[in-house]
Amino acid sequence: MSTHRLTAPAPGWTATTDVVVVGSGVAGLTVALNARQAGLRVMVVTKAMLDDGSTRWAQGGIAAALGEGDTPGQHLDDTLVAGAGLCDEEAVRTLVTEGPDAVRRLIATGAAFDRGEDGHVLLTREGGHHRNRIAHAGGDATGAEISRALVAAVRTDAEIELIEHALVLDLLTDAGGHAAGLTLHVMGEGARDGVGAVRARAVVLATGGMGQVFSATTNPAVSTGDGVALALRAGAAVTDLEFVQFHPTVLWLGPEAEGQQPLVSEAVRGEGAHLVDADGVRFMVGQHELAELAPRDIVAKAITRRMQEKGADHMLLDGRHFGAEMWERRFPTILASCRAHGIDPVTEPIPVAPAAHYASGGVRTDPRGRTSVPGLYACGEVACTGVHGANRLASNSLLEGLVFAERIAADLAERHRAGELPERTVDIEAARSAHAVPLPASEARAEIQRLMSRGAGVLRSAASMAGTAAGLGLIAEQAYAHVAEEKPADPRVETWEAANLLLVATALVAAAEQRAETRGCHWREDFPERDDAHWRRHLITTLAATGGPVSTPEEQ
């Protein structure tokens, strides 16, 4: 049963449904549509507008064995290599075998992928893939097209209730510890505004990532780790938080740039662009058999090393040989983004540097998307299905959200038919007796991001992370001190987000400090080698009674 909650006013309104889905990306909307088809009442709660999540920012595409000569087995092999020994092979097998049909169902829903003159879906390559298996839309606007199609399908289903501009706060559970709904805060005016409660038979987290825990990220401003933080406070287990993937090629906007940064898709390298330093040297050649198309962790590390060697704050991505016609046809979004920032990829190399991109870890789930809290499910980036291991293979994220969302909906439908989803009774006022977490001041967000980027970013060490942990601890102490002085931070969106970021950052650092090796996208300067003897296992993080995260290595 939930033992911690965010400090918040008592709910002023209540709604009831069968399934409440938190998030409106590919994962959340796929659960919603499939659960509705099974006859369940569905409510979708989303933090901004329905199409404002991370899905629409995905450029490259969605990976699946759709091409001639490609097989799920080859896709599995590439995924396992990228995952650096920590993938759950059965979860990957599920992904690659169910993936092609899931993509076809997505197309049937209305998603229009780029096709050749023969009518077949065009496929390209990205880092870590040995086959052309990346389906794309609008050249480099795949996520936007998938989001458009799913949003349109959801909006045409009058039976799916939508609550936009709503920040989820905490899970509600019944006397037996089963998820029974959630509390949330709706930003705006109307019948449902301010803090409210949704009673439900099951709760699905599809809240996306936590990239805003770092100063520079490809994630939108709403990606503040809300789902992982909620799950921890509810007593759920999270796994592998230390594995945050830094995308190698993010448009470098200068040393002072913060917040969401423009992504330069891996597909640009897939089509033949080269990474070079200021002297024009292709430094990825000889680093890996796939050169610029090596797995993302390898490319990000190589860029970072070269930056250190050259005393530079960015490298260059050279696609001038594409010519204007190819840039305009294949990468119109990236071309427009670069030109908006004063860079023309047709005539000059693009300045790039790694930035926080994707959380390979998250809320621990089984193959049906169930978490360790009964009735609470998770899918998409907020979840850890075991597919990604220590480093996500390019373009597997949209596919994972799609496949495991379908599996969650199937499990909900099966449980519903079997009578295993009864109405839940929850004492909302009693739930407020759980320990209320003091809220940091809203300005703590920038300090958390600064601490994390400096000490727990691409390069980590015991010393750097100890400094980060101390700084995060001080922010928490100040929040408690302000409560003791009867000067607590006001409960509002900015302070709730800061609290979520603080919890997720503290949990991430606790795990990263323990993993004394370099593996996948976790790079320890003081432990530069991979250590399978001791660390070919997961770290499971839960919240202690005191409210602090505790990471425990999984038994080998």
N, C-alpha and C positions, 0 to 999 in steps of 0.2 A: 504494500500500500504506500502511496505517496507520503513522504515524510518532510519534504521541502517544497516551498512554493515561493513565487515572486511576491513581494509586497504589493498589494493591489486592493482597491476598494471592493466591497461586496458586490456580486453580480446584481445588476439592476433589471435584467430581463433574462428570459429562458426560452430556448427553442428545443424541439425534439425531432429526431430523425433515426434511421436505422444505422447508417454509416456516415461518419463525418470524415471528409478527406481534407487534409491541411496541405495546400499547395496546388498550383495550377500549371505545372510544367507537363512534360510528356508522361511522367509517372502518375501524377495525381489525376489528370484528366482521363487517362486510360483506365485507371481503377474506377473512376466515377461512371464512365460510359458503360463499362462491362458489368458493374454492380447493378446499374439501372436495368440492363438487359435481363438480369437475373431476378428482377422484381423487387429489389430492395429500394427503400427510400434513401436518397443520397443528398448530402449537403456538401458543397465545396467552399472552403474558407481559404481566402488568399490575401496576402499581405498588402498588395497594391492592386492594380487592375489584373484582370484574368490573364492577360498576355504579357505581364511584366516580369516573369520569372527568368531563370537562367536558360531555359530551353531556347528561347528566341535568339539568344546571343551565340548559340552554337553555329559555327561556320562550316567546318569541314564536311561533316556528314554522319551517316550511320553505317556501321560495319555489319556485313552479313555475307555469308557464302552464297551469293546470287549468281556469280559469273560462271561461264563455262570453264571446266577444269578445276574450279575451286571446290573445296569440301569443308564441312563442319570440322573435320579432323585437322585440317591445315589451319583453320581459324583458331582452334583449340591450342595447337602447338605454339602459334605466335603469341597468344594470350598468356600461356604459361611461362614463356621465356620472359616476356615483359614483366610479369608478376614476381620475378626473382625468388621463386621457391616458396611463396606464401599464398598462392592461389588455392582455393578449394576446387580440386579438379572436377568433382561432380557438379558443382555450381557452374563452372565454366562449360562443362558438357551440356548442361541445361540451356545456357545462354546460346551456344553456337548451333545446337540442334533445333531449338524452338525459334531462334532468331529469324531465319528466312521467311517462315510463314507469318510471323508477327509483323514483319515489314510489309508483306503482301496485304495483311489485314489493315495496316495503317494506310496503305495506298487506297484500299477499298473505302476507307473512311473519308478520303478526299485529298490526301497529301499528294501533291504533284511533283515527282522527282524528274530531274533532267533526263532526257532520252535522246538516243541517236536517231539517225534517219530510218533505221530499221525498226524503231519503236521500242527497242530494249532499253532498260534503265542503264544509264552511263555509270561506269565504276572507275574510281581512281585509287591511288595508293596514298598511305600516310606512314609515319614512322612506326617501325616494328612489324609492318605487314609485308609478307613475301608475295602477296597476290593483290591484284586490283579488286577490292571488295568494298570500297567506300561509295555508297550511293549518296548523291548530293542534289540539292534543289536551288534554283536561282543562282547557279554558279557557286556562290559562297554564302548562301542564305538558307541553309538547310533547316536550322532550328526555327527560323522565322516562319518557314512554310509549314513545318510540322505543327508549330503552335497555332498558326492560322487555321489549319484544318481541324484540329482538336477543339479549339475554342468555338469554331463555327458549329461543330457537332454538338457540343455541350449547350450552347445557347439555343439551339433549335429543340432541345429536349426540355419542355416546360416542367417536367417532373424533377429535374435536378435544381435544387435550390442553391443560389449563389450568394455568398457574403464577401464582398470585396473590401479592401482597405481595412483588413482585420488582422491584428497581431495576436497570434495564439500565445497564451500565458502558461497554463499548467493543465495536466491531465486530471480528470476526475475518476475515481475508482469506487466500486461498491464495497460492501463489508468483506467480501472474499478476495479483494485485491484485483478484480477484473476491471479493465478499462470501461468506463461508463459515460464518457464524454469529455468535455474540456471547458476551460474558461478562456475568454478571449476579450480583446478590446477593439471595438470598431471605431475607426477614426472618421468622424463626420456627424451628420445630424439625421434624425429619422426615428422610426419605431425601434430600431436597434442601433443605439449608439452608446459609447462608453463600454464599461465592463459588463459582460454577459456570460451566460453559460449555455452550452449545447449538450443535451442529454443524448446519448447514442449507445447502440448495442456493440459497436466496434469503432475504433479510431485508427485512421491511416495517416501516418506522417509521410509527406512527400514535399518537405520544406526546402529542399535544395541544399546548398553548401554553406561554407563558413569562411569564404575567402576574405571577408571584411575584417577578419582578425589580423590581417597584415595591411601594411600601408599601401602597397601596390598590388592590385589583383585584377583579373579579368572578370570577376564576379560583379553583378549589380549591387547597388547599395543595400538592397533588402537581404542580402546573404550574410546574416549575422549569427548563424549557428543556432537558430531558435529551436529546431527540432531535436538536435543532439542535447541541448541544454534542458529542454523539457523532459526528454527521456531519462537523463541522468537524475533529475530531481524526482522523477516518478519511480526510481529504483531499477530502471532498465540497465542492461550491460551494453557498453559500447566497445568497439574493437578497432585497433590499428589507427588511432588518431594521429600517430606520429607521421604517417605516410601522406603528406600533402604534396601533391604534384605541382611543380612550378613549370608553367608552360615556357619553353625555351625562347619563343619568338613573340614577344609582346612589344608593341610600338613604344619606343623609348621617347618620352616627352620631356626629359630633363631631370636633373637630380632632385628637384623639389616636388615633382609630380606625385600626387597621392590619390587614393580612391580607385575607381574603376578605370582601367587602361584599355585601349583598343587592342584586340587580339589580331595577330597576323597568322592565319590558319596554317596548320601543318601541311595542308593540301598545296600551299604555295611551293613548299619544298618537294611535295609529292609530284608536282608538275615540272620540277627541274631547277628551282632557284637554289643558289649556293650561299652558304654562310662564309663570310670572309672577314678578316680583320682590316684595320685601317690601311694596311699595306697591300690589300687585295689577296692575301694568302687564304686558300681554302683549308682551314685548320681541322675540319672533320675528316678529311681524307687520311686514311691510316689509323683513325681512332676506332673505327668499327667497320664491319663488312658492308653495312648499308650507308656509311658516311652520314650525310645530312638526314637520312631516313632511319637512323638508329632510334631505339626507344627514347622517350622523352627525358628520362632521368639522365641518360648518357649525354644527350645533346645539351641539356641545361648545365650539367657539370662541366662539359667541355667549353661552353661559352663562358662560364664563370671563371674557369682556370685561365682562359685566354685573356679575359679582362684583367685578372690579377697580374698576369705576366706583362701585359702591355700598359698597366696602370690606367686602363680605360674604364668608362662606366657603361659602355655598350659595344656591341659588335654590329655587323652589317649583313643584311640579307639582300642578295643581288639577283633580281629577276628582270634586269633590263633587256636580256636577250628574248624575253617573251614577245616584246613588241606591244604597241598600243591596243591592237585588235584583240589579242588574247587577254590582256588585263581587263579590258572592258567587257568581254564576253564571259570569262571564267571567274574573275574576282572583282565584280563591280562594287561590292560593299567595301572590301578592303581598299580598293583604289580610291573610292570616295572618302573613306576615313583618313587615309594618308594625305590626300590632297587638302582635306580640311585642316590638317595640321602643318601644312606648308611643305609636304614631301611628295614628289611625283615619282612613283616606282618605275614609270616608263623610262625616265631619264637619269635616275639616281638610285643608289642602294638605300634600303630602308634601315634606319637605326633600330636595333632590337636589343632587348635584355629580358632575362627570365622574370616572371611575376607569378604570384600564387594563383593557381588555376582550378585545381580539383582535389577534393578530399577523398582519397581511396578508402579510408576508414569511415566509421559511422556507427549507427545503432545496429547492434548485432542481430541478425535475423537467420531463420532457418530457410529451407528451400521454398517454403510457402509464404515467406515474408513476415512470419510471426516473430515477435521479439520475446524477450524473457518476461515481459508483463502480459498476462493473458488478455486477449482482446485488443492489444496494441500492435499494429503492423507498421512496417516502414519499407519504403522503396525509393529508388532514385539515389541521388547523391547523398541524402541524409542517412542512407542505410549502408551496412557492410554485409553483403551477401556472400563474400568470399571470392567473388569473380576477379577483382582487381589485384589482390595480393599487395605487394609492396610498391606497385607502380602500374597505373592503368594504361592499357593499350589504347592507342588513339582511336577515337570514334566508337569505342565500346560503351560509352556512358549512355547515349540515347538508347542503344539497344538494350542495355541492362534495365533502364527505366521502363521500357516497353514490355519486355519479357516478364519481369518479376511483378509488374503491375497487373498483367493478365493473370499471373499465378495467384496473386492476392485476391483478385475478384473471383476467381474460380473457387478458392478456399472459402471465401465468404458465402458464395452461393451454395456450396456443399453443406456448410454448417447451418445455413438458413433452412435448407430443405430438411436437414436432420433435427431441426428444433434446438440447435446448439447456440442460437443467438437470441435468447430471451430478452425481454426488456429488463433493464438494470435499474435498481433503486440506489440512489446516491443522496446522501445528506450534504448538500452544498455548503451549508453553514458549518457543519462539522469538519468538512474538508479544509476550511480556513484555519483550523486549529493546528495544521502542520506548521513546522518551523518556517517563518517568513524570512527570506533572504534579504538582507539590507541591500539597497540599491546604490551603486556608485553614482557620482555626479555624471551628467551627460558628457562633460568634457573628458572623462576617463577614456572614452572610446579612442581618441587620438593617441593617448599615452599607451594604451594596450597595443595598438597597431605599431607604434614606434618601438616598443620593447620587443614585440614578436619579430618584426622585420630585422632588427639588429641582432638578436640572439638566438632565434629559432627559425630562421629562413632557410635559404638554400644550403648555407654552411652552418654547421652546428658543432659545439664542443661542450664539454662539461662546464668549462668556465663561462662560456657565453650563455648557456641555459641557466646556470645558477644565478647569474645577474638578472635574467629575464624573470625567473621564478621569484626572486626577491622583490623585484619591482611590482609584479602582479600581486604578491602578498601584501605589499604596502597599500595598494589600491583597495584591497579587501579590508584591511585594518582601518583605513580611513572611513570606509562606509559604515563599519560597526561603530567607530568612534562617534560619527555624526548621529547615529541612532541613540547612543548613550547620552549624548549632549542634547538630545531632543531637537536635533537639527537635521533630520533625515532628508535625503533627496526626494523630491516629489515623484510619486509613481506616475510615469507617463512613457510614451513610446521610446524616447531617447534614453531614459534611465533603464527601462526594461531591456532594451537592446544592449546597452553597456553591460548589464548584469549577465546576459547570455554570452556576450563576447568574453567577459572575464572568466566565466566558468569553463567555457570551451578552451580558451587559451591556457588556463591552468591545467586542465586535463591533458591537453596536447603536450605541454612541456613535461608534465609528470611522466608520460609514456616515453617521450623522446629522450629524457635523461636516463631512463632504465635501459633502453635498447643500445647497448654498448657495441655497436658495429655499424658498418655502412652497408645498406641494402636498399635497392630500388631508389625511391626518391627521399630516403632518409640518409643524409650524408654527414657522418661524424668525422671531423678533422683529426680528433684524437684516437679514433678507432677506424682507420681507413679501409679495413678489409671486411669482407662478408664472413660471418662466423656461423656456419650451419650447425656446428656441434652444440652451440649454446642457444642460438637465436633463430633457428628455423621453426618458429612458433609465434603465436599471436600474443598480444598483450590485451587483457580484458580489463576495462576500467569501469568502476562503479563509484557511487558517492557514499562516503562514510557517514556515520551518524552525526559527525561534527560538521558535515557539509563540504568537506574537502574530497577531491578525487583520489582514488586508490587504484593503481595499476598492478595487475597480477599476471605473471606469465602463465600461459596455458601449458598444461602438462604435456610433455612430449611422448 
